[in-house]
Amino acid sequence: MVHLMTTIADHSSATTARPSSVAGREMDPVARQVLDELSDALAAWRCGGSERLVRAGVSMSHLHVMWILQSHGDLSMTHLADMLDISLSNATGLVDRMEERGVVERIRVPDDRRIVLVSLSDHGRDLLAQVDLVKSDLVAAVLRHLDATQLDGVLHTLADLRLAMQEARAAGELPVFSADEHGHQRYHPHPA
């Protein structure tokens, strides 16, 4: 398996292919530049944190599923397929391979044995903890190159982003998750 990584400094080819609008709305040029820089930084950290798993035979698709399960808890196969935007048969094959590697497990719902939930296994949680440690080390290494004023600026910017995210969610501009009749999380990519 080949693993490609773009560095923060080498983003010229990645940014030229990005659209100038998001969700049908034109973006302010500065906001577009912020989005590009943030996307590149997150991609670099994501790659750095996942390389160890890729070497251990856990693919990026598997890692994505693991992050979804970590964030949203146990999910039915149907809901997981919806969140991944893939067919149920593709989700089943993906989960089969992950179960073979011991990173997820299938759990039958006692009240309705027809429902099968996908859950992170202890091994899967351990692998994600390793990724988090590697990412923390990467971020710490980067932050060591900033002075106190720059660190203060990053801190305030992140607080502003968190607030803006809360406002966008309250305004219905972000995808939402809700519980179905069984208490399982359901992803709604386009809020009403």
N, C-alpha and C positions, 0 to 999 in steps of 0.2 A: 504494500500500500504506500502510495506517495502522499506525503503531507506537505502542502504548500503553505507558506506563511509570508504575509506582507508586513514589512516593518513600518513603523510610524514615519520614518524619514522617506520611505519609498512609496508614497501614495499617489503619485501623479497619474499613473494609469488607472488606479482604482477610482479616483475622484472624477475623472473625465467621463466615465460611463454612467455616473449617477444623474438621475433626473433633476431638473430645476424646480419641480413641483412635487408636493406630497399630498396624497388624498385629493388630487384635483385642484389644489391651491398652490399658487406661486409662492415660493419662499423668498424671504428677504435674503439678499446676497450674504450678509454677515451670518444670518442664521444657517444658511446653507454651508458656509465655511465651518461654523461650529459643529454642525452635524457631521461633516466630513472628517474633521479632526477627531471628534469623539468616537465615531465609528471605527476609524483606523486604530485609535488607541485601544479600544475594547477588543478589536480583532486580534491585535498583537498580544494582549494579555490572555485572551481566550486560547490562542494557539499555544502560548508558552505554558499555560496551565494544563493543557490537554495532551501535550506531547508524550508524557509518561504513559498515559492511558492508551494512546494509539500504539505505542510500542508493546503494550501488554495485550493487544488484540481487541481493545474496546474502541469501536469506530466513533467518528464524530456524530453519526446518527444515534448511536447508543448513548453517547454522552448527552446529547440533546434530550432524549427521552428521560434519562436519569435526572437532568435538571428540572424537567417538567414535573416528574414525580416528587422530587424534593420540594418544589414550590407548592404543588397542589395536592399532594397526598395520593392515596390510592385512587386509581381511575379505572373505569370499565374499558374494555378494548374499544368500544364504540367511541367513547369520549376521548380516549387517547388518539385514535385515528382522526377524529375531528380536529383536535388540537394540532396534530402534525400535518393536517390537510392531505392525508393519504387514504387509500382505500382500506377497508377493514382487513382484507386478505394480506395487503402489504404490511399493515401494523401487526398482524398475527405472526407473519414470518420474521419481522424484526424482533418481536418479543420472544419468539422461539429461540432465536440465536442468542439473545441476551440472557434468557433463562439457562441455556446450555453453558454460558460463561459464569453463571452464578450471580449476576448483578441485579436481577429482578426475580420475583416469584409471583406465581398466580395464586390467588386466594378465592375460594368459592364463598359467596355470601350465604350465611346459614339460613336466612329467611327465604331466599330464592336461589337455589343451586344452579339455575340457568345463568345467573350473572357471575362473571369471572372478573375479578379486579386484578390489576397489575400493581405490584408494590415493590419498592426498593428492598433488596435484601440487605442484610448486615454488611456483606461484602461490597455491595453497591454503595452503601453509605460511607464505608471506609475509603473507597476509591474517590468519592466526591470530596471527602475531607482532605485527602492527599492533594487533589487539584486545588482546593481552597488554600492549602498551605503554600503550594508553589506559587499561586497567584498573589498571595500576600507577600511572599518574598520578592516577587517581581515588582510589585507596586512599591514596596519599601525601598528597593534598590533605586527606582526612579525618583521617588520623593526625596531621597538623600541628596539629589542633585539640585534641589530647590532651596533657596534661602528662606528665612522666616517670613518675609513679606510675600513671597510667592506662595508659600504654604498657606498663609492666611487668606490669600486671594482664592486659592483652590477650595479651601474650606467654605468660604462664603459663596462661591459659585455653586458648589455642590448643594449647599442649603437652599439656594435659589432654585436650582433644578428640582429638588425634592418638592418644594412648595409649588412650582409650576406644574409638576406631575400630578400633585393632589388636586390642583385647580382644573387641570385638563380632564382628570377622571371624574370630578364632580360635574363638569360641564358635559359629560357624555362623549368626550372626544377620544377616549382610549378604550381598547378592548376590555371587556369585563368578564368576570367569572361568577356563576351563580350555582347554587346547589339544586340538583334534580330531586325527584320524589324519594330517592334512596339516600340523599345526602351527599352524593358524589358531585364533584366540581364539573361544571359545564362551561366551555369556552364560547364566548360570543365575539367573533372578530370585528363585527360591525354593530356597535351599540345602536339601539333604537332611539 
